[in-house]
Amino acid sequence: MLVEFSVENYRSFKDKVTFSMLASDDNSYEHSNVISIADGTRILKSAVIYGANASGKSNLIYALEFISLLLYKSRKMNPGEPIEDVMPFKLCPELKNKPSRFEVMFYSDGVKYVYGFAVTRTEVLEEYLHRFDSNSDESLVMFSRDRSLDKEYEFVNVAKPDVLEYLCQFNAENKLYLSTAVLFNYSDFNSIYNTLVDLEYFKYIAPYRALREGYFDKNTVSDTARTWIEKAVKWVSAIDVGISDIPIQENRDLFENDFTWGNDDYWDKYLKILKTIDTIHTAQATQYSANFNFFGEESLGTRNFFTTAISIAEKMSRSGVFIADELVHMHTLLVQHIVGLFHNLNENPNQSQMIFTTHDTNLLNSEIFRRDQIWFMEKNPDSGASDLYSLYDYELPENAKEDDIDIEKGYLFGIYGAIPFLGGKSNVQKN
């Protein structure tokens, strides 16, 4: 579960920018939009990041995923190998050789942690992991790493510190130590590692690839994957597109016993398999049903929604964080329906979270989101750097009500007249 994320000197971010899923003292939509943790912390179930093209929305998503990617890649990197995708802020020459910094606060197995590192293209300069005690706001250092010190590694408040000391010899200057410790079976870090590696964002792929590669094994649909697909079918049927079922079958007889992905006739056989995946539409007046080819006769929006729904169901099955950079080729109402799934305790009993970017102002709706769930990204024209702030950062005029806000137009209405609260001069002050 994500609490906060900070990034500095990376892509379009010059200075430190922090994105937070911590709930404010606002009590609107408390039961649907907020997760209450046993330690008293209140976490938002969803957040939307709004901004114009090239404002930096995607870069924030890339920065969050960078932690996931570097942890995963560190397991396989060779000493001296460059660290890919490290991109310092380019519009300030002083930062060219400075490290990019990343920090994430999160819950794993009910415990709150902070993990962060500073990295260049050649080495990890700093790395640390802290744990929060349930009875205190103070964090306890578990390990720290600083290449500028004579003793680079320090381990405290951990089990078997001697083991962690021993594993240092297997790490390298270009690798994250957390990844190395897990690789060499230090099991106390497994849950932490898995939570962080899971912070990858949803990448749109063709629906047949999601079904073929991600959710089928060699012989049949796995029981676990079937539950995700059944949820996706239920959600697709609920959006009133006339689909009553999506039976999925594979004709494995089309493959030879020695089938490999590299066969020349792979795509011909692949497409024949896909034709066995249909949707069933039923006319309500007559109850007459007919099969439609999912890939040839359904709309792009329906196909993308189904693919997205499978990924969401998988995340919801394990309290994951669903992260998306634009929910493309889907109508606003479809995106609103997806957000509603996360806010619905019956659909989302494991309290998964959703974070997504958009420039669709129709989604900036106070009947869906609290003000602390809505974030804005803008690029400073003077420095070229991206800045991030929450709608909650803006203080409403005295006696103002949430119902007076038109988020989409950026105005307050009612007894105040029409007051712009985003951009330009305003009586609405930023905290």
Helices and strands as residue ranges (DSSP letters): E 2-8, E 17-20, H 30-33, E 34-36, E 42-44, E 46-51, H 57-74, G 93-95, E 100-108, E 111-119, E 124-132, E 139-146, E 153-155, H 161-167, G 168-170, H 177-183, G 187-189, H 190-197, H 207-209, I 210-214, H 223-238, E 243-245, G 252-254, H 266-274, E 278-282, E 289-293, H 294-297, H 300-316, E 321-325, H 332-343, E 353-358, G 361-363, G 371-373, E 374-379, E 386-390, G 391-393, E 394-395, G 402-404, E 405-406, E 411-412, E 419-420, E 429-430
